[in-house]
Amino acid sequence: MASPSRTEIISLFRSLLRSARQFPDYNIREYTKRRTIDSFRHNKTLSDPSSIAAAFSDGKSQLQVARRQAVVYSLYAPEIKSIMDVKH
Amino acid sequence: MASALRSAILGHVRVPVVTTGSKLLTPLWINRSTSVRSMSSHDDHLEKTQVIDRILDIVKSFPKVDPSQVTPEVHFQKDLGLDSLDNVEIVMAIEEEFKLEIPDKEADKIDSCALAIEYVYNHPLAS
């Protein structure tokens, strides 16, 4: 499996953050964002091409999950906003 | 019967016409002092100083950044010691702040405060 390029990885990172924004529920939105950032940081030091490729394909499948779940969650959006969403 | 009564009453009622200067004649939605039209596409175009302030606030509030080092010309990776992931995060935060959708190609180019300010200031939908 070929190791993904730097731009591909950055693009995956951005796509995950974008899909995180789609969640109507504050907690899930923030969790998805936090989870994305944390796992990219965690794998920052990977140097072995095969493990980079494995992490990349894992990220891609997570992106599919996030996109699918964002659609599902938008059908069941919470009726009351989280207190964190309320602007003062 | 009722309409006859109505016109008889209305014929006797006098409502005084009050003119208190030109203020009443100006519709509420026209604010003369700024001469801005509310439905015009340019009414909410941001001031450059406003853009600079808001972008600097975003960058300063980023956890890894030392707020004292942030200037309008600062380069994210060279001057602030951030990495490419932080760069993406900052650009995403700017998108959220100004309610923009920056395409990936453009977002990749934004690597300093100066470029971010330039981009947002020239973006017609920034708000």
Backbone of each chain as ProteinMPNN parsed JSONL, in Angstrom:
{"seq_chain_A": "MASPSRTEIISLFRSLLRSARQFPDYNIREYTKRRTIDSFRHNKTLSDPSSIAAAFSDGKSQLQVARRQAVVYSLYAPEIKSIMDVKH", "coords_chain_A": {"N_chain_A": [[0.844, -1.195, 0.0], [0.648, 2.13, -0.975], [2.207, 4.926, 0.526], [0.407, 7.706, 1.785], [0.374, 11.072, 0.468], [1.58, 14.228, 1.795], [-0.223, 16.348, 1.302], [-2.546, 14.917, 0.88], [-3.008, 13.882, 3.406], [-3.359, 16.195, 4.937], [-5.622, 17.088, 3.698], [-7.444, 15.078, 4.363], [-7.556, 15.485, 7.101], [-8.698, 18.039, 7.171], [-11.156, 17.471, 5.953], [-12.296, 15.773, 7.856], [-12.566, 17.558, 10.003], [-14.348, 19.315, 8.87], [-16.58, 17.659, 8.523], [-17.122, 17.201, 11.145], [-18.24, 19.568, 11.949], [-20.811, 19.412, 11.05], [-22.525, 18.187, 12.797], [-25.478, 18.502, 14.69], [-25.65, 18.391, 17.435], [-24.079, 19.708, 20.203], [-22.247, 18.305, 21.902], [-21.473, 16.023, 20.471], [-20.46, 17.177, 18.208], [-18.243, 18.593, 19.213], [-16.835, 16.476, 20.303], [-16.161, 14.937, 18.027], [-14.519, 16.696, 16.683], [-12.445, 17.049, 18.567], [-11.526, 14.449, 18.793], [-10.577, 13.98, 16.205], [-8.457, 15.862, 16.016], [-6.829, 15.043, 18.147], [-6.134, 12.398, 17.378], [-4.745, 12.775, 15.003], [-2.575, 14.213, 15.942], [-1.518, 12.3, 17.618], [-0.602, 10.402, 15.805], [1.358, 11.731, 14.557], [4.085, 11.305, 14.624], [4.592, 9.029, 13.218], [6.604, 7.039, 11.102], [7.073, 4.87, 9.575], [6.205, 3.707, 6.419], [4.124, 1.82, 5.958], [2.62, 1.826, 8.294], [1.8, 4.44, 8.313], [0.176, 4.441, 6.054], [-1.764, 2.641, 6.947], [-2.885, 4.041, 9.098], [-3.888, 6.17, 7.684], [-5.839, 4.992, 6.014], [-7.532, 4.105, 7.953], [-8.375, 6.532, 8.992], [-9.749, 7.465, 6.789], [-11.902, 5.697, 6.68], [-13.093, 6.379, 9.059], [-13.909, 8.895, 8.401], [-15.95, 8.361, 6.6], [-17.753, 7.217, 8.363], [-18.26, 9.41, 10.037], [-19.469, 11.211, 8.273], [-21.764, 9.806, 7.528], [-23.008, 9.488, 10.01], [-23.443, 12.129, 10.684], [-25.511, 12.811, 9.021], [-27.499, 11.078, 9.941], [-27.728, 11.924, 12.625], [-28.624, 14.484, 12.203], [-31.225, 14.119, 11.63], [-32.304, 13.595, 14.024], [-32.048, 15.815, 15.696], [-31.199, 17.512, 18.724], [-33.808, 18.927, 20.726], [-33.508, 20.956, 22.475], [-31.078, 23.391, 22.743], [-27.63, 23.004, 23.572], [-26.217, 24.437, 26.509], [-23.787, 25.426, 25.962], [-23.95, 26.248, 23.39], [-25.349, 28.553, 23.381], [-25.184, 31.878, 22.705], [-23.801, 34.647, 24.408]], "CA_chain_A": [[0.0, 0.0, 0.0], [1.477, 3.327, -1.092], [2.031, 5.882, 1.608], [-0.28, 8.907, 1.284], [1.18, 12.291, 0.447], [1.305, 15.211, 2.83], [-1.457, 17.088, 0.992], [-3.695, 14.018, 1.089], [-3.245, 13.771, 4.848], [-3.936, 17.478, 5.36], [-6.984, 17.152, 3.163], [-8.269, 14.195, 5.199], [-7.718, 16.188, 8.38], [-9.664, 19.109, 6.963], [-12.474, 16.876, 5.695], [-12.845, 15.295, 9.125], [-12.997, 18.714, 10.787], [-15.562, 19.847, 8.238], [-17.727, 16.799, 8.809], [-17.437, 17.372, 12.571], [-19.077, 20.763, 12.101], [-22.175, 19.156, 10.596], [-23.384, 17.607, 13.843], [-26.267, 19.53, 15.372], [-25.501, 18.288, 18.882], [-22.806, 20.295, 20.635], [-21.309, 17.332, 22.482], [-20.938, 15.16, 19.42], [-19.648, 18.042, 17.345], [-16.956, 18.849, 19.859], [-16.115, 15.21, 20.444], [-15.605, 14.56, 16.732], [-13.405, 17.614, 16.42], [-11.366, 16.738, 19.504], [-11.028, 13.123, 18.436], [-9.798, 14.152, 14.981], [-7.202, 16.57, 16.299], [-5.997, 14.206, 19.008], [-5.546, 11.234, 16.722], [-3.719, 13.225, 14.05], [-1.382, 14.537, 16.745], [-0.985, 11.046, 18.13], [0.092, 9.696, 14.732], [2.24, 12.691, 13.895], [5.473, 10.849, 14.58], [4.722, 7.796, 12.449], [7.546, 7.198, 9.998], [7.001, 3.665, 8.768], [5.178, 3.939, 5.384], [2.939, 0.962, 6.034], [1.748, 2.246, 9.393], [1.164, 5.693, 7.881], [-0.908, 4.067, 5.142], [-2.834, 2.02, 7.736], [-3.567, 5.109, 9.833], [-4.621, 6.987, 6.707], [-7.073, 4.32, 5.58], [-8.42, 4.112, 9.116], [-8.964, 7.873, 9.022], [-10.743, 7.592, 5.715], [-13.139, 4.993, 7.042], [-13.732, 7.19, 10.102], [-14.573, 10.009, 7.719], [-17.235, 7.839, 6.101], [-18.642, 7.065, 9.529], [-18.66, 10.746, 10.509], [-20.413, 11.799, 7.308], [-23.024, 9.073, 7.626], [-23.633, 9.774, 11.299], [-23.902, 13.521, 10.696], [-26.828, 12.811, 8.384], [-28.45, 10.417, 10.842], [-27.959, 12.77, 13.799], [-29.378, 15.688, 11.846], [-32.645, 13.76, 11.653], [-32.732, 13.529, 15.427], [-31.353, 16.917, 16.371], [-31.766, 17.796, 20.045], [-34.753, 20.034, 20.664], [-32.987, 22.054, 23.281], [-29.653, 23.627, 22.496], [-26.744, 22.918, 24.72], [-25.916, 25.748, 27.085], [-22.545, 25.878, 25.338], [-24.269, 26.823, 22.084], [-26.063, 29.813, 23.531], [-24.244, 33.011, 22.708], [-24.194, 35.7, 25.351]], "C_chain_A": [[0.885, 1.253, 0.0], [1.162, 4.295, 0.047], [1.397, 7.173, 1.077], [0.611, 10.145, 1.347], [0.734, 13.238, 1.557], [-0.014, 15.955, 2.563], [-2.692, 16.213, 1.185], [-4.042, 13.937, 2.568], [-3.892, 15.05, 5.375], [-5.395, 17.57, 4.901], [-7.937, 16.265, 3.951], [-8.578, 14.859, 6.536], [-8.794, 17.272, 8.25], [-11.071, 18.548, 6.731], [-13.115, 16.385, 6.986], [-13.349, 16.461, 9.97], [-14.276, 19.315, 10.204], [-16.774, 18.977, 8.56], [-18.112, 16.911, 10.28], [-18.392, 18.535, 12.776], [-20.544, 20.513, 11.761], [-23.102, 18.674, 11.714], [-24.165, 18.69, 14.563], [-26.067, 19.532, 16.893], [-24.102, 18.764, 19.305], [-21.791, 19.245, 21.088], [-20.665, 16.474, 21.41], [-20.033, 15.95, 18.483], [-18.254, 18.25, 17.943], [-16.146, 17.572, 20.022], [-15.437, 14.84, 19.137], [-14.389, 15.426, 16.397], [-12.188, 17.249, 17.277], [-10.694, 15.423, 19.128], [-10.151, 13.196, 17.186], [-8.44, 14.753, 15.291], [-6.273, 15.685, 17.125], [-5.362, 13.061, 18.245], [-4.542, 11.632, 15.652], [-2.433, 13.591, 14.788], [-0.693, 13.251, 17.214], [-0.148, 10.342, 17.063], [1.097, 10.573, 13.993], [3.642, 12.131, 13.68], [5.657, 9.555, 13.797], [5.708, 8.007, 11.299], [7.508, 5.998, 9.056], [5.88, 3.798, 7.727], [3.938, 3.069, 5.538], [2.024, 1.378, 7.186], [1.087, 3.583, 9.082], [-0.034, 5.37, 7.001], [-2.078, 3.461, 5.912], [-3.628, 3.08, 8.491], [-4.417, 5.95, 8.888], [-5.926, 6.307, 6.282], [-8.06, 4.213, 6.732], [-9.14, 5.457, 9.211], [-10.036, 8.038, 7.959], [-12.038, 6.868, 6.066], [-13.872, 5.734, 8.164], [-14.48, 8.372, 9.501], [-15.93, 9.578, 7.162], [-18.242, 7.727, 7.232], [-19.177, 8.431, 9.959], [-19.697, 11.352, 9.575], [-21.774, 11.14, 7.412], [-23.759, 9.468, 8.912], [-24.133, 11.211, 11.371], [-25.29, 13.607, 10.072], [-27.863, 12.215, 9.335], [-28.777, 11.327, 12.031], [-28.762, 14.012, 13.447], [-30.879, 15.391, 11.786], [-33.198, 13.742, 13.072], [-32.028, 14.614, 16.234], [-31.998, 17.18, 17.724], [-32.686, 19.004, 19.982], [-34.256, 21.245, 21.443], [-31.495, 22.187, 22.996], [-28.854, 23.415, 23.766], [-26.456, 24.329, 25.208], [-24.651, 26.328, 26.454], [-22.798, 26.536, 23.989], [-24.878, 28.214, 22.189], [-25.053, 30.942, 23.641], [-24.725, 34.065, 23.687], [-23.897, 37.074, 24.773]], "O_chain_A": [[1.753, 1.415, 0.858], [0.014, 4.451, 0.464], [1.808, 7.677, 0.031], [1.498, 10.237, 2.194], [-0.324, 13.075, 2.163], [-0.815, 16.165, 3.474], [-3.748, 16.693, 1.597], [-5.214, 13.924, 2.943], [-4.844, 15.003, 6.154], [-6.267, 18.06, 5.619], [-9.088, 16.632, 4.186], [-9.703, 14.805, 7.033], [-9.675, 17.403, 9.101], [-12.053, 19.081, 7.246], [-14.316, 16.552, 7.195], [-14.415, 16.38, 10.58], [-15.162, 19.762, 10.933], [-17.859, 19.488, 8.835], [-19.278, 16.741, 10.635], [-19.248, 18.501, 13.66], [-21.417, 21.298, 12.133], [-24.324, 18.747, 11.585], [-23.59, 19.686, 15.0], [-26.287, 20.547, 17.553], [-23.087, 18.271, 18.813], [-20.622, 19.293, 20.703], [-19.459, 16.227, 21.438], [-18.995, 15.468, 18.03], [-17.237, 18.102, 17.266], [-14.921, 17.582, 19.895], [-14.264, 14.467, 19.132], [-13.375, 14.94, 15.897], [-11.064, 17.153, 16.784], [-9.469, 15.301, 19.144], [-9.106, 12.549, 17.118], [-7.405, 14.226, 14.884], [-5.08, 15.587, 16.839], [-4.18, 12.772, 18.434], [-3.581, 10.902, 15.412], [-1.334, 13.309, 14.31], [0.533, 13.136, 17.206], [0.889, 9.753, 17.371], [1.614, 10.2, 12.94], [4.301, 12.439, 12.687], [6.771, 9.036, 13.722], [5.656, 9.024, 10.607], [7.869, 6.105, 7.884], [4.722, 3.983, 8.1], [2.824, 3.524, 5.278], [0.801, 1.295, 7.074], [-0.034, 3.845, 9.517], [-1.115, 5.936, 7.166], [-3.238, 3.718, 5.591], [-4.857, 3.045, 8.532], [-5.514, 6.386, 9.237], [-6.975, 6.946, 6.199], [-9.273, 4.227, 6.525], [-10.341, 5.521, 9.471], [-11.077, 8.655, 8.184], [-13.131, 7.359, 5.786], [-15.102, 5.728, 8.225], [-15.522, 8.797, 10.0], [-16.915, 10.312, 7.237], [-19.411, 8.086, 7.092], [-20.37, 8.597, 10.211], [-20.683, 11.935, 10.024], [-22.807, 11.809, 7.389], [-24.959, 9.741, 8.904], [-25.129, 11.49, 12.039], [-26.14, 14.373, 10.527], [-28.952, 12.761, 9.515], [-29.94, 11.485, 12.401], [-29.495, 14.539, 14.284], [-31.701, 16.302, 11.878], [-34.405, 13.858, 13.286], [-31.486, 14.359, 17.309], [-33.218, 17.081, 17.856], [-32.403, 19.981, 19.288], [-34.548, 22.392, 21.107], [-30.756, 21.203, 23.012], [-29.341, 23.62, 24.877], [-26.451, 25.285, 24.433], [-24.461, 27.544, 26.411], [-21.961, 27.293, 23.497], [-24.919, 28.96, 21.211], [-24.199, 30.966, 24.527], [-25.922, 34.339, 23.78], [-24.159, 38.087, 25.422]]}, "seq_chain_B": "MASALRSAILGHVRVPVVTTGSKLLTPLWINRSTSVRSMSSHDDHLEKTQVIDRILDIVKSFPKVDPSQVTPEVHFQKDLGLDSLDNVEIVMAIEEEFKLEIPDKEADKIDSCALAIEYVYNHPLAS", "coords_chain_B": {"N_chain_B": [[-77.137, 50.664, 7.212], [-75.256, 50.495, 9.339], [-73.063, 51.368, 7.919], [-73.811, 53.89, 7.214], [-73.928, 55.143, 9.665], [-71.297, 54.946, 10.335], [-69.987, 56.557, 8.412], [-71.123, 58.93, 9.128], [-70.076, 59.375, 11.652], [-67.323, 59.414, 11.092], [-67.238, 61.62, 9.524], [-67.311, 63.659, 11.35], [-65.204, 63.393, 12.978], [-62.059, 64.682, 13.576], [-58.84, 64.205, 12.796], [-55.944, 65.488, 13.909], [-53.303, 66.549, 11.813], [-50.052, 65.927, 12.385], [-46.956, 67.335, 11.997], [-43.816, 66.715, 12.676], [-41.265, 67.795, 11.881], [-38.828, 66.496, 9.525], [-38.289, 63.985, 10.283], [-40.265, 62.016, 10.596], [-40.929, 61.425, 8.019], [-38.926, 59.993, 6.976], [-38.267, 56.716, 6.241], [-37.891, 54.026, 8.585], [-35.915, 52.166, 8.069], [-33.949, 53.394, 6.706], [-30.97, 54.599, 7.395], [-29.731, 57.547, 7.798], [-27.331, 58.545, 8.693], [-25.231, 56.801, 8.164], [-25.625, 56.331, 5.581], [-26.257, 53.835, 4.367], [-27.56, 51.211, 2.48], [-29.966, 48.851, 3.333], [-30.546, 46.505, 1.909], [-28.59, 46.309, 0.106], [-25.802, 44.765, -1.546], [-23.401, 45.39, -0.526], [-23.533, 46.284, 2.011], [-22.721, 45.075, 4.389], [-20.055, 44.855, 4.229], [-16.881, 44.213, 5.505], [-14.882, 46.262, 7.637], [-11.414, 46.932, 7.259], [-9.844, 47.134, 9.58], [-11.432, 45.899, 11.413], [-11.487, 43.273, 10.467], [-8.797, 42.622, 10.817], [-8.553, 42.814, 13.626], [-10.316, 40.778, 14.485], [-9.211, 38.481, 13.351], [-6.701, 38.459, 14.557], [-7.501, 38.063, 17.191], [-8.507, 35.453, 17.04], [-6.194, 33.993, 16.425], [-4.644, 34.597, 18.645], [-6.099, 33.374, 20.64], [-5.594, 30.783, 20.257], [-4.463, 27.784, 21.664], [-1.663, 27.071, 21.66], [-0.296, 29.301, 21.049], [1.707, 32.119, 21.783], [0.329, 34.962, 22.938], [1.565, 37.467, 22.89], [3.276, 37.494, 20.766], [1.834, 37.758, 18.512], [1.223, 39.41, 15.551], [-0.077, 41.462, 12.855], [1.395, 40.586, 10.664], [2.444, 38.151, 11.144], [3.87, 34.901, 10.602], [2.441, 31.717, 10.57], [3.738, 29.175, 10.852], [6.516, 29.673, 10.671], [7.053, 31.806, 12.45], [5.469, 31.465, 14.74], [5.869, 28.918, 15.525], [4.146, 26.819, 14.926], [2.604, 23.785, 13.63], [1.696, 22.059, 10.528], [-0.807, 20.987, 11.006], [-1.849, 22.605, 13.022], [-2.019, 24.893, 11.564], [-4.084, 24.273, 9.752], [-6.145, 24.054, 11.607], [-6.356, 26.692, 12.542], [-7.145, 28.033, 10.22], [-9.61, 26.82, 9.848], [-10.91, 27.781, 12.096], [-11.017, 30.468, 11.474], [-12.703, 30.36, 9.273], [-15.075, 29.634, 10.59], [-15.506, 31.825, 12.245], [-15.94, 33.956, 10.434], [-18.002, 32.985, 8.997], [-17.536, 31.567, 6.582], [-16.771, 29.54, 3.704], [-13.971, 28.191, 2.916], [-12.336, 27.097, 0.085], [-10.371, 24.057, -0.287], [-7.983, 24.394, -1.756], [-7.464, 27.121, -1.601], [-7.356, 27.39, 1.134], [-5.075, 25.98, 1.79], [-3.111, 27.705, 1.03], [-3.143, 29.744, 2.811], [-1.071, 30.779, 5.144], [-0.203, 32.607, 6.902], [-0.838, 35.452, 9.053], [-1.11, 37.771, 7.543], [-1.865, 36.891, 4.973], [-4.257, 35.644, 5.615], [-5.818, 37.781, 6.518], [-5.917, 39.317, 4.201], [-7.281, 37.542, 2.506], [-9.801, 37.193, 3.8], [-10.687, 39.815, 3.926], [-11.049, 40.446, 1.24], [-13.063, 38.762, 0.573], [-16.325, 38.425, -0.588], [-18.458, 37.448, 0.953], [-17.842, 37.469, 3.589], [-18.613, 37.829, 7.015]], "CA_chain_B": [[-77.364, 51.337, 8.503], [-73.969, 50.623, 10.039], [-72.121, 52.153, 7.121], [-74.253, 55.28, 7.285], [-73.486, 55.611, 10.974], [-69.814, 55.032, 10.296], [-69.559, 57.734, 7.665], [-71.549, 60.109, 9.88], [-69.098, 59.599, 12.731], [-66.023, 59.773, 10.521], [-67.332, 62.978, 9.003], [-67.149, 64.625, 12.433], [-63.94, 63.22, 13.699], [-60.921, 65.318, 12.921], [-57.541, 63.784, 13.341], [-54.963, 66.517, 13.549], [-52.086, 66.09, 11.142], [-48.89, 66.471, 13.081], [-45.662, 67.192, 11.298], [-42.722, 67.06, 13.597], [-40.009, 67.811, 11.136], [-38.682, 65.524, 8.443], [-37.953, 62.691, 10.851], [-41.332, 61.058, 10.358], [-41.035, 61.083, 6.611], [-37.85, 59.087, 6.611], [-38.549, 55.357, 6.715], [-37.007, 53.594, 9.672], [-34.783, 51.34, 7.656], [-32.888, 54.193, 6.089], [-30.177, 55.274, 8.403], [-29.064, 58.588, 7.003], [-25.997, 58.895, 9.179], [-24.195, 55.997, 7.516], [-26.056, 56.225, 4.189], [-26.085, 52.451, 3.94], [-28.833, 50.616, 2.126], [-29.958, 47.567, 4.03], [-30.596, 45.349, 1.032], [-27.484, 46.341, -0.847], [-24.898, 43.649, -1.302], [-22.147, 45.832, 0.067], [-23.743, 46.985, 3.265], [-22.022, 44.516, 5.547], [-18.638, 44.597, 3.944], [-16.163, 44.476, 6.742], [-13.765, 47.194, 7.672], [-10.143, 46.199, 7.354], [-9.381, 47.074, 10.972], [-12.279, 44.896, 12.075], [-10.983, 41.964, 10.038], [-7.502, 42.393, 11.47], [-8.778, 42.552, 15.048], [-10.96, 39.478, 14.723], [-8.265, 37.406, 13.025], [-5.679, 38.418, 15.605], [-8.115, 37.446, 18.375], [-8.573, 34.01, 16.828], [-4.841, 33.433, 16.51], [-4.176, 34.725, 20.032], [-6.795, 32.449, 21.53], [-5.153, 29.419, 19.967], [-3.758, 27.406, 22.892], [-0.2, 26.967, 21.616], [0.304, 30.559, 20.599], [2.003, 33.15, 22.765], [-0.406, 36.115, 22.392], [2.387, 38.671, 22.718], [4.023, 37.42, 19.509], [0.939, 37.829, 17.358], [1.103, 40.688, 14.849], [-0.794, 41.221, 11.589], [2.249, 40.023, 9.608], [3.116, 36.961, 11.658], [3.734, 33.655, 9.837], [2.028, 30.726, 11.574], [4.695, 28.1, 11.114], [7.893, 30.16, 10.863], [7.204, 32.71, 13.587], [4.763, 31.046, 15.946], [6.255, 27.557, 15.844], [3.036, 25.884, 14.783], [2.816, 22.831, 12.529], [0.686, 22.168, 9.47], [-2.13, 20.675, 11.561], [-2.312, 23.831, 13.69], [-2.373, 25.816, 10.485], [-5.43, 23.902, 9.294], [-7.099, 24.394, 12.669], [-6.563, 28.146, 12.575], [-7.944, 28.412, 9.046], [-10.986, 26.385, 10.114], [-11.481, 28.711, 13.078], [-11.318, 31.708, 10.745], [-13.919, 30.065, 8.506], [-16.233, 29.667, 11.472], [-15.694, 33.192, 12.735], [-16.475, 34.833, 9.389], [-19.057, 32.227, 8.303], [-17.076, 31.346, 5.213], [-16.353, 28.197, 3.322], [-12.769, 28.419, 2.11], [-11.988, 25.851, -0.608], [-9.11, 23.477, 0.176], [-6.819, 24.965, -2.452], [-7.204, 28.443, -1.03], [-7.024, 27.226, 2.548], [-3.692, 25.525, 1.889], [-2.183, 28.823, 0.799], [-3.167, 30.686, 3.935], [-0.126, 30.299, 6.151], [0.224, 33.712, 7.756], [-1.916, 36.384, 9.377], [-1.276, 38.734, 6.452], [-2.639, 36.26, 3.906], [-5.616, 35.397, 6.117], [-6.509, 39.076, 6.529], [-6.135, 39.645, 2.794], [-8.317, 36.67, 1.951], [-11.11, 37.48, 4.398], [-11.101, 41.174, 3.568], [-11.49, 40.464, -0.151], [-14.132, 37.802, 0.345], [-17.572, 39.187, -0.542], [-19.46, 36.914, 1.885], [-17.358, 37.49, 4.974], [-19.487, 38.614, 7.896]], "C_chain_B": [[-76.03, 51.602, 9.21], [-73.011, 51.508, 9.251], [-72.513, 53.634, 7.13], [-73.796, 55.92, 8.587], [-71.986, 55.888, 10.963], [-69.384, 56.31, 9.579], [-69.987, 59.02, 8.386], [-70.553, 60.441, 10.973], [-67.785, 60.096, 12.154], [-66.033, 61.202, 9.975], [-67.095, 64.033, 10.076], [-65.82, 64.528, 13.15], [-62.823, 63.877, 12.902], [-59.63, 64.819, 13.584], [-56.511, 64.827, 12.931], [-53.723, 65.911, 12.881], [-50.887, 66.757, 11.793], [-47.65, 66.281, 12.212], [-44.565, 67.659, 12.226], [-41.398, 66.973, 12.849], [-39.952, 66.663, 10.142], [-38.454, 64.115, 8.969], [-38.99, 61.614, 10.52], [-41.358, 60.581, 8.915], [-39.949, 60.104, 6.169], [-38.177, 57.687, 7.112], [-37.484, 54.883, 7.703], [-35.758, 52.886, 9.185], [-33.686, 52.129, 6.947], [-32.179, 54.961, 7.181], [-29.317, 56.304, 7.676], [-27.614, 58.782, 7.41], [-24.911, 58.064, 8.495], [-24.46, 55.86, 6.025], [-25.789, 54.84, 3.614], [-27.447, 51.884, 3.605], [-28.872, 49.184, 2.626], [-29.976, 46.369, 3.099], [-29.45, 45.33, 0.022], [-26.481, 45.258, -0.517], [-23.621, 44.099, -0.612], [-22.306, 46.389, 1.46], [-22.958, 46.393, 4.421], [-20.572, 44.184, 5.222], [-17.805, 45.082, 5.118], [-15.078, 45.522, 6.558], [-12.477, 46.403, 7.838], [-9.665, 46.065, 8.801], [-10.147, 46.011, 11.755], [-11.782, 43.483, 11.749], [-9.687, 41.651, 10.768], [-7.709, 42.029, 12.937], [-9.328, 41.152, 15.282], [-10.011, 38.337, 14.412], [-7.187, 37.307, 14.097], [-6.23, 37.776, 16.878], [-8.165, 35.924, 18.241], [-7.2, 33.389, 17.043], [-4.342, 33.479, 17.958], [-4.834, 33.705, 20.944], [-6.43, 30.993, 21.25], [-4.208, 28.969, 21.079], [-2.224, 27.436, 22.806], [0.506, 28.282, 21.316], [0.551, 31.483, 21.785], [1.394, 34.46, 22.258], [0.471, 37.343, 22.13], [3.136, 38.671, 21.387], [3.163, 37.677, 18.288], [0.867, 39.256, 16.812], [0.379, 40.417, 13.532], [0.077, 40.6, 10.495], [2.789, 38.648, 9.964], [2.833, 35.728, 10.777], [3.484, 32.531, 10.83], [3.131, 29.726, 11.898], [6.099, 28.624, 11.392], [8.032, 30.942, 12.152], [6.576, 32.177, 14.864], [5.073, 29.599, 16.33], [5.112, 26.56, 15.771], [3.356, 24.888, 13.673], [1.642, 22.913, 11.554], [-0.721, 21.849, 9.988], [-2.723, 21.893, 12.276], [-2.786, 24.838, 12.659], [-3.795, 25.546, 9.986], [-6.467, 24.307, 10.34], [-7.398, 25.886, 12.71], [-7.437, 28.579, 11.406], [-9.406, 27.989, 9.238], [-11.662, 27.332, 11.107], [-11.85, 30.036, 12.419], [-12.588, 31.528, 9.914], [-15.156, 30.205, 9.383], [-16.547, 31.088, 11.91], [-16.375, 34.069, 11.678], [-17.557, 34.149, 8.559], [-18.733, 32.028, 6.828], [-16.886, 29.865, 4.963], [-15.15, 28.408, 2.399], [-12.412, 27.105, 1.41], [-10.585, 25.366, -0.21], [-7.893, 24.128, -0.463], [-6.439, 26.318, -1.887], [-6.717, 28.29, 0.406], [-5.576, 26.779, 2.724], [-2.704, 26.674, 1.757], [-2.107, 29.764, 1.981], [-2.255, 30.173, 5.041], [0.386, 31.426, 7.035], [-0.974, 34.618, 8.021], [-2.186, 37.312, 8.2], [-2.141, 38.144, 5.344], [-4.089, 36.022, 4.339], [-6.431, 36.687, 6.082], [-6.879, 39.471, 5.099], [-7.306, 38.844, 2.22], [-9.699, 37.049, 2.477], [-11.611, 38.848, 3.964], [-11.633, 41.22, 2.137], [-12.635, 39.511, -0.453], [-15.481, 38.511, 0.45], [-18.564, 38.704, 0.509], [-19.028, 36.957, 3.343], [-18.269, 38.354, 5.838], [-19.124, 38.391, 9.351]], "O_chain_B": [[-75.714, 52.721, 9.614], [-72.252, 52.291, 9.822], [-71.655, 54.515, 7.063], [-73.343, 57.064, 8.618], [-71.493, 56.886, 11.487], [-68.532, 57.052, 10.067], [-69.327, 60.054, 8.284], [-70.22, 61.603, 11.207], [-67.202, 61.063, 12.643], [-65.015, 61.894, 9.959], [-66.725, 65.165, 9.766], [-65.382, 65.455, 13.831], [-62.674, 63.646, 11.702], [-59.4, 65.008, 14.778], [-56.243, 65.018, 11.745], [-53.18, 64.903, 13.331], [-50.73, 67.978, 11.757], [-47.358, 65.175, 11.759], [-44.421, 68.848, 12.511], [-40.533, 66.16, 13.175], [-40.934, 65.946, 9.953], [-38.428, 63.158, 8.196], [-38.652, 60.471, 10.211], [-41.767, 59.454, 8.634], [-40.053, 59.473, 5.118], [-38.349, 57.5, 8.317], [-36.328, 55.301, 7.644], [-34.691, 52.982, 9.79], [-32.626, 51.589, 6.629], [-32.743, 55.863, 7.801], [-28.321, 55.973, 7.033], [-26.769, 59.137, 6.588], [-23.804, 58.552, 8.27], [-23.626, 55.336, 5.287], [-25.194, 54.684, 2.548], [-28.395, 52.058, 4.371], [-27.953, 48.4, 2.389], [-29.467, 45.308, 3.463], [-29.364, 44.431, -0.814], [-26.321, 44.875, 0.642], [-22.838, 43.264, -0.158], [-21.353, 46.906, 2.042], [-22.567, 47.115, 5.338], [-19.952, 43.338, 5.866], [-17.989, 46.181, 5.642], [-14.458, 45.649, 5.503], [-12.453, 45.347, 8.47], [-9.148, 45.022, 9.2], [-9.603, 45.327, 12.623], [-11.672, 42.624, 12.625], [-9.502, 40.545, 11.276], [-7.125, 41.067, 13.436], [-8.865, 40.43, 16.165], [-9.997, 37.331, 15.121], [-6.803, 36.209, 14.5], [-5.522, 37.038, 17.563], [-7.901, 35.197, 19.199], [-7.058, 32.391, 17.749], [-3.708, 32.541, 18.44], [-4.224, 33.224, 21.899], [-6.904, 30.084, 21.931], [-3.258, 29.679, 21.408], [-1.561, 27.79, 23.781], [1.734, 28.366, 21.328], [-0.291, 31.612, 22.674], [1.868, 35.018, 21.268], [0.164, 38.158, 21.26], [3.583, 39.721, 20.927], [3.668, 37.802, 17.172], [0.497, 40.188, 17.526], [0.236, 39.261, 13.134], [-0.456, 40.129, 9.49], [3.512, 38.042, 9.174], [1.722, 35.539, 10.28], [4.211, 32.392, 11.814], [3.424, 29.463, 13.064], [6.801, 28.088, 12.25], [9.011, 30.773, 12.877], [7.095, 32.411, 15.956], [4.589, 29.112, 17.351], [5.117, 25.558, 16.487], [4.263, 25.113, 12.872], [0.725, 23.718, 11.723], [-1.709, 22.376, 9.475], [-3.914, 22.183, 12.163], [-3.788, 25.53, 12.838], [-4.597, 26.465, 9.822], [-7.529, 24.834, 10.006], [-8.545, 26.296, 12.888], [-8.352, 29.386, 11.568], [-10.324, 28.707, 8.842], [-12.845, 27.643, 10.97], [-12.863, 30.65, 12.757], [-13.436, 32.417, 9.855], [-16.153, 30.809, 8.986], [-17.707, 31.5, 11.943], [-17.284, 34.835, 11.998], [-17.98, 34.678, 7.531], [-19.556, 32.289, 5.95], [-16.846, 29.053, 5.888], [-15.313, 28.765, 1.232], [-12.205, 26.095, 2.082], [-9.724, 26.166, 0.157], [-6.892, 24.384, 0.207], [-5.261, 26.63, -1.713], [-5.788, 28.973, 0.836], [-4.923, 27.156, 3.697], [-1.602, 26.625, 2.302], [-1.131, 30.497, 2.142], [-2.611, 29.256, 5.781], [1.306, 31.226, 7.829], [-1.983, 34.564, 7.319], [-3.339, 37.611, 7.888], [-3.043, 38.809, 4.833], [-5.021, 36.176, 3.55], [-7.59, 36.688, 5.668], [-8.0, 39.899, 4.826], [-8.188, 39.382, 1.551], [-10.647, 37.206, 1.707], [-12.793, 39.029, 3.671], [-12.576, 41.96, 1.855], [-13.123, 39.449, -1.581], [-15.762, 39.139, 1.471], [-19.432, 39.472, 0.924], [-19.769, 36.529, 4.228], [-18.649, 39.46, 5.453], [-19.75, 38.968, 10.24]]}, "name": "protein", "num_of_chains": 2, "seq": "MASPSRTEIISLFRSLLRSARQFPDYNIREYTKRRTIDSFRHNKTLSDPSSIAAAFSDGKSQLQVARRQAVVYSLYAPEIKSIMDVKHMASALRSAILGHVRVPVVTTGSKLLTPLWINRSTSVRSMSSHDDHLEKTQVIDRILDIVKSFPKVDPSQVTPEVHFQKDLGLDSLDNVEIVMAIEEEFKLEIPDKEADKIDSCALAIEYVYNHPLAS"}
